[in-house]
Amino acid sequence: MATYYSEEHEWLTVEGDTATLGITKHAAEQLGEVVFVEQQEAGDEFEKGGEIGVIESVKAASELYAPVDGEIVEVNEALADNPGSLNEDPEGEAWIYKIKISDASQLEDLMDETGYKAFIG
């Protein structure tokens, strides 16, 4: 199992051709109190860079962009009732999607934890 990070402050934990996707703790801190999460549905396909949801906080709305090509296989339904869990456990229980990765070579464009920590400085 490997974890990757995007410049859009998303994380992907990959097992085989399936990845769990969420936002980083840094992103959650920048957003402030999350009040709503707009999610796509299981079965939706997307391309790298495509918008796959919106997170709304008391400060702003922030789009989620796909870090790789793929298909949503599971949506974390708990976020609809408790969007604030993104502030409490963004890199754990408050994952957003489980996705099936179409092109694993795209993972090479993402950062590892060390690279991400350097990126956010």
DSSP file with accessible surface (Angstrom, degrees, kcal/mol):
  #  RESIDUE AA STRUCTURE BP1 BP2  ACC     N-H-->O    O-->H-N    N-H-->O    O-->H-N    TCO  KAPPA ALPHA  PHI   PSI    X-CA   Y-CA   Z-CA
    1    1 A M              0   0  168      0, 0.0     2,-0.3     0, 0.0    14,-0.2   0.000 360.0 360.0 360.0 129.8    0.0    0.0    0.0
    2    2 A A  E     -A   14   0A  39     12,-1.6    12,-3.3   110,-0.0     2,-0.4  -0.951 360.0-143.5-127.7 147.5    1.4    3.4   -1.0
    3    3 A T  E     -A   13   0A  52     -2,-0.3   110,-0.3    10,-0.2     2,-0.3  -0.933  17.1-173.5-114.2 135.3    0.2    6.9   -0.4
    4    4 A Y  E     -A   12   0A  64      8,-2.9     8,-2.5    -2,-0.4     2,-0.3  -0.880   8.6-150.6-122.8 157.1    0.5    9.7   -2.9
    5    5 A Y  E     -AB  11 111A  15    106,-2.7   106,-3.1    -2,-0.3     2,-0.2  -0.968   5.6-148.3-130.9 145.1   -0.2   13.4   -2.7
    6    6 A S    >   -     0   0    4      4,-2.3     3,-1.6    -2,-0.3     4,-0.2  -0.689  29.9-114.6-107.1 164.4   -1.3   16.0   -5.3
    7    7 A E  T 3  S+     0   0  125      1,-0.3    -1,-0.1    -2,-0.2   103,-0.0   0.639 116.2  66.6 -69.2 -13.1   -0.6   19.7   -5.6
    8    8 A E  T 3  S-     0   0  100      2,-0.1    -1,-0.3    57,-0.1    57,-0.1   0.203 122.0-106.8 -89.9  12.4   -4.4   20.2   -5.0
    9    9 A H  S <  S+     0   0   49     -3,-1.6    15,-2.4     1,-0.2     2,-0.3   0.873  75.3 134.9  66.1  41.6   -3.8   18.8   -1.5
   10   10 A E  E     - C   0  23A   3     13,-0.3    -4,-2.3    -4,-0.2     2,-0.3  -0.869  41.4-147.9-113.3 152.6   -5.5   15.5   -2.0
   11   11 A W  E     -AC   5  22A  12     11,-2.4    11,-1.9    -2,-0.3     2,-0.4  -0.903   6.5-164.4-119.1 151.2   -4.1   12.1   -0.9
   12   12 A L  E     -AC   4  21A   2     -8,-2.5    -8,-2.9    -2,-0.3     2,-0.6  -0.989   4.8-162.5-132.7 123.5   -4.5    8.7   -2.5
   13   13 A T  E     -AC   3  20A  23      7,-2.3     7,-2.4    -2,-0.4     2,-0.5  -0.950  21.6-154.6-105.7 118.2   -3.8    5.5   -0.7
   14   14 A V  E     +AC   2  19A  15    -12,-3.3   -12,-1.6    -2,-0.6     2,-0.4  -0.819  24.1 171.5-105.8 129.8   -3.4    2.8   -3.4
   15   15 A E  E >  S- C   0  18A 122      3,-3.0     3,-2.1    -2,-0.5     2,-0.2  -0.966  72.2 -45.6-130.4 112.9   -3.9   -1.0   -3.0
   16   16 A G  T 3  S-     0   0   76     -2,-0.4    -2,-0.0     1,-0.3    85,-0.0  -0.444 121.6 -26.2  64.0-126.8   -3.8   -2.8   -6.3
   17   17 A D  T 3  S+     0   0   77     -2,-0.2    84,-3.1    -3,-0.1     2,-0.4   0.243 123.5  87.7-104.1  14.4   -5.8   -0.8   -8.9
   18   18 A T  E <   -CD  15 100A  51     -3,-2.1    -3,-3.0    82,-0.2     2,-0.4  -0.912  55.5-171.6-115.0 140.4   -8.1    0.8   -6.2
   19   19 A A  E     -CD  14  99A   0     80,-3.0    80,-3.3    -2,-0.4     2,-0.5  -0.975  20.2-139.4-130.5 144.7   -7.3    4.0   -4.3
   20   20 A T  E     -CD  13  98A  21     -7,-2.4    -7,-2.3    -2,-0.4     2,-0.4  -0.881  28.6-160.0 -96.7 132.8   -8.9    5.7   -1.4
   21   21 A L  E     +CD  12  97A   0     76,-3.3    75,-3.1    -2,-0.5    76,-1.6  -0.934  23.6 137.3-121.9 138.9   -9.0    9.5   -2.0
   22   22 A G  E     -C   11   0A   0    -11,-1.9   -11,-2.4    -2,-0.4     2,-0.3  -0.897  49.1 -84.2-155.8-173.3   -9.4   12.4    0.4
   23   23 A I  E     -C   10   0A   5     67,-0.4   -13,-0.3    71,-0.3   -14,-0.1  -0.771  45.7-109.2-102.4 154.4   -8.1   15.8    1.3
   24   24 A T     >  -     0   0    0    -15,-2.4     4,-2.3    -2,-0.3     5,-0.2  -0.307  24.3-112.0 -78.0 162.6   -5.0   16.4    3.4
   25   25 A K  H  > S+     0   0  124      1,-0.2     4,-2.5     2,-0.2     5,-0.2   0.891 120.3  57.0 -58.1 -39.9   -4.9   17.8    6.9
   26   26 A H  H  > S+     0   0   47      1,-0.2     4,-2.2     2,-0.2    -1,-0.2   0.928 106.9  47.9 -58.3 -45.1   -3.2   20.9    5.4
   27   27 A A  H  > S+     0   0   12      1,-0.2     4,-2.4     2,-0.2    -1,-0.2   0.919 110.4  51.6 -63.3 -43.2   -6.2   21.4    3.1
   28   28 A A  H  X S+     0   0    3     -4,-2.3     4,-1.7     1,-0.2    -1,-0.2   0.904 110.1  49.3 -61.3 -39.3   -8.7   20.9    5.9
   29   29 A E  H  < S+     0   0  116     -4,-2.5    -1,-0.2     1,-0.2    -2,-0.2   0.894 111.9  48.7 -66.8 -39.0   -6.9   23.5    8.0
   30   30 A Q  H  < S+     0   0  115     -4,-2.2    -2,-0.2     1,-0.2    -1,-0.2   0.871 111.1  50.6 -68.2 -37.1   -6.9   26.0    5.1
   31   31 A L  H  < S-     0   0   20     -4,-2.4    28,-0.7     1,-0.2    29,-0.3   0.837  94.2-156.8 -68.8 -35.5  -10.6   25.5    4.4
   32   32 A G     <  +     0   0   18     -4,-1.7     2,-0.3    -5,-0.2    -1,-0.2  -0.509  58.0   7.5  83.1-157.9  -11.7   26.0    7.9
   33   33 A E  S    S-     0   0  124     -2,-0.2    25,-2.0     1,-0.1     2,-0.4  -0.367  75.3-141.6 -66.3 114.8  -15.0   24.6    9.2
   34   34 A V  E     +G   57   0B   4     -2,-0.3    23,-0.3    23,-0.2    53,-0.1  -0.628  27.0 170.3 -79.3 129.8  -16.4   22.3    6.4
   35   35 A V  E     +     0   0B  68     21,-2.8     2,-0.3    -2,-0.4    22,-0.2   0.578  61.5  16.3-115.8 -15.9  -20.2   22.6    6.2
   36   36 A F  E     -G   56   0B 102     20,-1.8    20,-3.2    47,-0.2     2,-0.4  -0.973  52.4-159.8-160.3 142.3  -21.1   20.7    3.0
   37   37 A V  E     -G   55   0B   8     -2,-0.3     2,-0.6    18,-0.2    18,-0.2  -0.991   9.4-157.5-126.8 120.9  -19.5   18.2    0.6
   38   38 A E  E     -G   54   0B  84     16,-3.4    16,-1.9    -2,-0.4     2,-0.3  -0.895  23.0-174.9 -96.4 118.8  -20.9   17.7   -2.9
   39   39 A Q  E     -G   53   0B  40     -2,-0.6    14,-0.2    14,-0.2     2,-0.1  -0.847  23.3-126.6-118.0 152.9  -19.9   14.3   -4.2
   40   40 A Q        -     0   0   62     12,-0.8     2,-0.3    -2,-0.3    -1,-0.1  -0.204  39.2-102.1 -76.1-177.5  -20.3   12.4   -7.5
   41   41 A E    >   -     0   0  141      1,-0.1     3,-2.2    -2,-0.1    31,-0.3  -0.761  35.9 -88.0-111.6 156.0  -21.9    9.0   -7.5
   42   42 A A  T 3  S+     0   0   59     -2,-0.3    31,-0.2     1,-0.3     3,-0.1  -0.317 116.1  35.5 -56.3 138.7  -20.5    5.5   -7.7
   43   43 A G  T 3  S+     0   0   39     29,-3.6    -1,-0.3     1,-0.4     2,-0.2   0.152  84.0 131.5  97.7 -18.0  -20.1    4.5  -11.3
   44   44 A D    <   -     0   0   56     -3,-2.2    28,-2.8    28,-0.1    -1,-0.4  -0.502  45.5-150.4 -69.2 132.8  -19.1    8.0  -12.4
   45   45 A E  E     +E   71   0A 155     26,-0.2     2,-0.3    -2,-0.2    26,-0.2  -0.751  18.4 177.9-102.4 154.4  -16.0    8.0  -14.6
   46   46 A F  E     -E   70   0A  24     24,-2.6    24,-2.1    -2,-0.3     2,-0.3  -0.964  23.0-126.2-151.4 162.5  -13.6   10.9  -14.7
   47   47 A E    >   -     0   0  148     -2,-0.3     3,-2.8    22,-0.2    19,-0.3  -0.850  46.3 -82.6-111.3 152.7  -10.3   12.1  -16.2
   48   48 A K  T 3  S+     0   0   81     -2,-0.3    21,-0.1     1,-0.3     3,-0.1  -0.229 119.7  21.2 -50.7 130.5   -7.2   13.4  -14.5
   49   49 A G  T 3  S+     0   0   51     17,-3.4    -1,-0.3     1,-0.3     2,-0.1   0.267  94.3 129.7  90.8 -11.0   -7.8   17.1  -13.7
   50   50 A G    <   -     0   0   28     -3,-2.8    16,-2.8    16,-0.1     2,-0.4  -0.423  68.3-102.8 -76.3 151.8  -11.6   16.9  -14.0
   51   51 A E  E     + H   0  65B  97     14,-0.2    14,-0.3     1,-0.1    -1,-0.1  -0.590  40.8 172.6 -75.6 128.8  -13.8   18.3  -11.2
   52   52 A I  E     -     0   0B   2     12,-2.9   -12,-0.8    -2,-0.4     2,-0.3   0.193  58.7 -28.4-124.1  16.0  -15.1   15.4   -9.0
   53   53 A G  E     -GH  39  64B   0     11,-0.7    11,-3.0   -14,-0.2     2,-0.4  -0.900  55.0-111.3 157.8 175.6  -16.8   17.3   -6.2
   54   54 A V  E     -GH  38  63B  12    -16,-1.9   -16,-3.4    -2,-0.3     2,-0.5  -0.999  12.7-156.3-139.4 136.8  -16.9   20.5   -4.1
   55   55 A I  E     -GH  37  62B   2      7,-3.1     7,-3.0    -2,-0.4     2,-0.5  -0.974  14.5-160.8-112.1 123.8  -16.1   21.1   -0.5
   56   56 A E  E     +GH  36  61B  77    -20,-3.2   -21,-2.8    -2,-0.5   -20,-1.8  -0.911  12.7 174.9-108.4 131.9  -17.8   24.1    1.1
   57   57 A S  E     -G   34   0B  11      3,-3.1   -23,-0.2    -2,-0.5   -25,-0.1  -0.697  50.7 -95.2-120.3 177.7  -16.6   25.7    4.2
   58   58 A V  S    S+     0   0   95    -25,-2.0   -26,-0.1    -2,-0.2   -24,-0.1   0.776 126.2  43.6 -65.0 -21.6  -17.6   28.8    6.1
   59   59 A K  S    S-     0   0  147    -28,-0.7     2,-0.3     1,-0.3    -1,-0.2   0.863 124.7 -32.0 -88.2 -43.2  -14.8   30.6    4.2
   60   60 A A        -     0   0   56    -29,-0.3    -3,-3.1     2,-0.0     2,-0.4  -0.977  54.4 -97.2-165.8 171.1  -15.1   29.3    0.7
   61   61 A A  E     -H   56   0B  55     -2,-0.3     2,-0.4    -5,-0.2    -5,-0.2  -0.895  35.5-166.6-105.5 138.5  -16.0   26.6   -1.8
   62   62 A S  E     -H   55   0B  50     -7,-3.0    -7,-3.1    -2,-0.4     2,-0.1  -0.991  13.8-133.3-131.5 125.4  -13.2   24.5   -3.1
   63   63 A E  E     -H   54   0B  78     -2,-0.4     2,-0.5    -9,-0.2    -9,-0.3  -0.455  12.8-135.6 -75.1 149.4  -13.3   22.1   -6.0
   64   64 A L  E     -H   53   0B   4    -11,-3.0   -12,-2.9    -2,-0.1   -11,-0.7  -0.901  20.9-160.4-100.2 132.9  -11.9   18.6   -5.9
   65   65 A Y  E     -H   51   0B  82     -2,-0.5   -14,-0.2   -14,-0.3   -15,-0.1  -0.937  23.9-109.7-117.5 140.3  -10.0   17.6   -8.9
   66   66 A A        -     0   0    2    -16,-2.8   -17,-3.4    -2,-0.4   -16,-0.1  -0.479  19.4-159.9 -68.0 124.8   -9.2   14.1  -10.0
   67   67 A P  S    S+     0   0    6      0, 0.0     2,-0.3     0, 0.0    -1,-0.2   0.676  77.2  11.5 -78.8 -15.7   -5.5   13.3   -9.5
   68   68 A V  S    S-     0   0    0    -21,-0.1     2,-0.2   -18,-0.1   -19,-0.1  -0.947  91.0 -87.1-148.5 166.4   -5.7   10.3  -12.0
   69   69 A D  S    S+     0   0   44     -2,-0.3    33,-2.1    34,-0.2    34,-0.7  -0.547  70.8 107.4 -72.1 145.3   -8.1    8.9  -14.5
   70   70 A G  E     -EF  46 101A   2    -24,-2.1   -24,-2.6    31,-0.3     2,-0.4  -0.991  59.4 -87.7 175.2-165.1  -10.6    6.5  -13.0
   71   71 A E  E     -EF  45 100A  63     29,-1.8    29,-3.0    -2,-0.3     2,-0.4  -0.998  35.0-117.6-137.5 136.4  -14.1    5.5  -11.9
   72   72 A I  E     + F   0  99A   1    -28,-2.8   -29,-3.6    -2,-0.4    27,-0.3  -0.628  32.8 171.9 -74.2 124.7  -15.7    6.0   -8.5
   73   73 A V  E     +     0   0A  66     25,-2.9     2,-0.3    -2,-0.4    26,-0.2   0.637  67.2  16.1-106.1 -22.2  -16.5    2.7   -6.9
   74   74 A E  E     - F   0  98A  94     24,-1.8    24,-2.5   -33,-0.1     2,-0.4  -0.985  61.4-153.4-152.6 142.5  -17.6    3.9   -3.5
   75   75 A V  E     - F   0  97A  14     -2,-0.3     2,-1.5    22,-0.2    22,-0.2  -0.937  28.0-120.7-115.0 136.3  -18.7    7.2   -2.0
   76   76 A N    >   -     0   0   16     20,-2.2     3,-1.4    -2,-0.4     4,-0.3  -0.626  31.2-175.8 -77.0  92.7  -18.2    8.0    1.7
   77   77 A E  T >> S+     0   0  136     -2,-1.5     3,-1.5     1,-0.3     4,-0.7   0.736  71.1  76.0 -63.8 -24.1  -21.9    8.6    2.5
   78   78 A A  H 3> S+     0   0   56      1,-0.3     4,-2.0     2,-0.2     3,-0.4   0.779  82.5  68.2 -61.9 -23.8  -21.1    9.6    6.1
   79   79 A L  H <4 S+     0   0    1     -3,-1.4    -1,-0.3     1,-0.2   -42,-0.2   0.790  89.4  63.3 -68.5 -25.3  -19.9   13.0    4.8
   80   80 A A  H <4 S+     0   0   66     -3,-1.5    -1,-0.2    -4,-0.3    -2,-0.2   0.914 114.0  32.6 -63.9 -40.9  -23.4   14.0    3.8
   81   81 A D  H  < S+     0   0  151     -4,-0.7    -2,-0.2    -3,-0.4    -1,-0.2   0.745 135.2  26.8 -85.6 -26.7  -24.5   13.9    7.4
   82   82 A N    ><  +     0   0   75     -4,-2.0     3,-1.8     1,-0.1     4,-0.2  -0.512  60.5 159.7-138.8  68.8  -21.3   14.9    9.0
   83   83 A P  T >  S+     0   0   21      0, 0.0     3,-2.0     0, 0.0     4,-0.3   0.818  72.3  72.1 -62.6 -25.5  -19.2   17.1    6.6
   84   84 A G  T >> S+     0   0   16      1,-0.3     3,-1.8     2,-0.2     4,-1.3   0.684  74.9  80.9 -64.6 -14.5  -17.2   18.4    9.7
   85   85 A S  H <> S+     0   0   18     -3,-1.8     4,-3.0     1,-0.3    -1,-0.3   0.783  79.2  69.8 -63.7 -20.6  -15.5   15.0    9.9
   86   86 A L  H <4 S+     0   0    0     -3,-2.0    -1,-0.3    -4,-0.2    -2,-0.2   0.803 101.7  45.0 -64.1 -27.0  -13.3   16.4    7.2
   87   87 A N  H <4 S+     0   0   55     -3,-1.8    -1,-0.2    -4,-0.3    -2,-0.2   0.824 116.9  45.0 -80.5 -33.2  -11.8   18.7    9.8
   88   88 A E  H  < S+     0   0  144     -4,-1.3    -2,-0.2     1,-0.2    -3,-0.1   0.882 135.7   2.5 -79.8 -42.9  -11.5   16.0   12.4
   89   89 A D    ><> +     0   0   69     -4,-3.0     5,-2.0    -5,-0.1     3,-1.8  -0.366  68.7 157.0-145.5  59.9  -10.0   13.1   10.5
   90   90 A P  T 3 5S+     0   0    9      0, 0.0   -67,-0.4     0, 0.0     6,-0.1   0.781  80.7  43.7 -64.1 -26.5   -9.3   14.2    6.9
   91   91 A E  T 3 5S+     0   0   84    -69,-0.1   -67,-0.1     4,-0.1     4,-0.1   0.158 125.2  27.5-105.2  20.4   -6.6   11.6    6.3
   92   92 A G  T X 5S+     0   0   27     -3,-1.8     3,-0.7    -6,-0.0    -3,-0.1   0.057 126.5   4.3-137.4-108.4   -8.5    8.7    8.0
   93   93 A E  T 3 5S+     0   0  150      1,-0.3     2,-0.2    -8,-0.1    -7,-0.1   0.729 117.8  69.0 -64.3 -23.2  -12.3    8.1    8.4
   94   94 A A  T 3 < +     0   0    0     -5,-2.0   -71,-0.3    -9,-0.3    -1,-0.3  -0.099  66.5 147.7 -93.9  39.7  -13.3   11.2    6.4
   95   95 A W    <   -     0   0   34     -3,-0.7   -73,-0.2    -2,-0.2   -16,-0.2  -0.295  37.9-150.9 -63.5 160.2  -12.1    9.8    3.0
   96   96 A I        +     0   0    0    -75,-3.1   -20,-2.2     1,-0.4     2,-0.3   0.846  62.1   2.6-104.5 -47.9  -14.2   11.0    0.1
   97   97 A Y  E     -DF  21  75A   0    -76,-1.6   -76,-3.3   -22,-0.2     2,-0.5  -0.971  47.0-142.8-138.1 156.7  -14.1    8.3   -2.6
   98   98 A K  E     -DF  20  74A  55    -24,-2.5   -25,-2.9    -2,-0.3   -24,-1.8  -0.981  37.4-172.4-111.6 129.8  -12.8    4.9   -3.4
   99   99 A I  E     -DF  19  72A   0    -80,-3.3   -80,-3.0    -2,-0.5     2,-0.6  -0.921  28.6-130.4-126.9 150.9  -11.8    4.9   -7.0
  100  100 A K  E     -DF  18  71A  92    -29,-3.0   -29,-1.8    -2,-0.3     2,-0.4  -0.902  33.5-132.8 -96.8 120.9  -10.6    2.3   -9.6
  101  101 A I  E     - F   0  70A  14    -84,-3.1   -31,-0.3    -2,-0.6     3,-0.2  -0.615  18.8-169.4 -80.3 129.1   -7.5    3.7  -11.3
  102  102 A S  S    S+     0   0   89    -33,-2.1     2,-0.4    -2,-0.4   -32,-0.2   0.819  80.9  27.3 -83.6 -35.9   -7.5    3.5  -15.1
  103  103 A D    >   -     0   0   63    -34,-0.7     3,-1.9     1,-0.1     4,-0.3  -0.825  60.9-174.0-135.8  93.7   -3.9    4.4  -15.7
  104  104 A A  G >  S+     0   0   65     -2,-0.4     3,-1.8     1,-0.3     4,-0.3   0.754  80.1  73.6 -62.6 -22.4   -1.5    3.6  -12.9
  105  105 A S  G >  S+     0   0   59      1,-0.3     3,-1.4     2,-0.2    -1,-0.3   0.785  83.4  69.8 -64.0 -21.7    1.4    5.4  -14.7
  106  106 A Q  G X  S+     0   0   23     -3,-1.9     3,-1.7     1,-0.3    -1,-0.3   0.738  81.2  73.7 -68.2 -19.2   -0.3    8.7  -13.7
  107  107 A L  G X  S+     0   0   13     -3,-1.8     3,-1.8    -4,-0.3    -1,-0.3   0.804  82.5  70.3 -62.1 -25.9    0.6    8.0  -10.1
  108  108 A E  G <  S+     0   0  161     -3,-1.4    -1,-0.3    -4,-0.3    -2,-0.2   0.727  90.2  60.9 -63.9 -21.1    4.2    8.9  -11.1
  109  109 A D  G <  S+     0   0  108     -3,-1.7    -1,-0.3    -4,-0.2    -2,-0.2   0.562  94.7  81.7 -81.4  -8.8    3.1   12.5  -11.5
  110  110 A L  S <  S-     0   0   30     -3,-1.8     2,-0.2    -4,-0.2  -104,-0.2  -0.439  79.5-112.9 -95.3 170.8    2.1   12.7   -7.8
  111  111 A M  B     -B    5   0A  35   -106,-3.1  -106,-2.7    -2,-0.1     2,-0.1  -0.682  16.5-130.2-101.2 155.3    4.3   13.3   -4.7
  112  112 A D     >  -     0   0   94     -2,-0.2     4,-2.6  -108,-0.2     5,-0.2  -0.352  45.1 -88.5 -88.6-179.9    5.2   11.0   -1.8
  113  113 A E  H  > S+     0   0   98   -110,-0.3     4,-2.7     1,-0.2     5,-0.2   0.914 128.7  50.4 -60.5 -40.9    4.8   12.2    1.8
  114  114 A T  H  > S+     0   0  109      1,-0.2     4,-1.9     2,-0.2    -1,-0.2   0.936 112.3  47.3 -62.3 -44.8    8.3   13.7    1.9
  115  115 A G  H  > S+     0   0   27      1,-0.2     4,-2.2     2,-0.2    -1,-0.2   0.889 111.9  50.3 -63.9 -38.6    7.7   15.6   -1.4
  116  116 A Y  H  X S+     0   0   10     -4,-2.6     4,-2.4     2,-0.2     5,-0.2   0.923 107.9  52.2 -68.6 -42.3    4.3   16.9   -0.2
  117  117 A K  H  X S+     0   0  123     -4,-2.7     4,-0.8     1,-0.2    -1,-0.2   0.897 112.1  46.7 -60.2 -38.4    5.7   18.1    3.1
  118  118 A A  H  < S+     0   0   79     -4,-1.9     3,-0.4    -5,-0.2    -1,-0.2   0.899 109.5  55.6 -68.1 -38.0    8.4   20.1    1.2
  119  119 A F  H  < S+     0   0   88     -4,-2.2    -2,-0.2     1,-0.2    -1,-0.2   0.894 111.1  42.1 -62.2 -42.3    5.7   21.4   -1.2
  120  120 A I  H  <        0   0   60     -4,-2.4    -1,-0.2    -5,-0.1    -2,-0.2   0.596 360.0 360.0 -84.8  -8.0    3.6   22.8    1.6
  121  121 A G     <        0   0   99     -4,-0.8    -3,-0.2    -3,-0.4    -2,-0.1   0.775 360.0 360.0  62.8 360.0    6.8   24.1    3.2
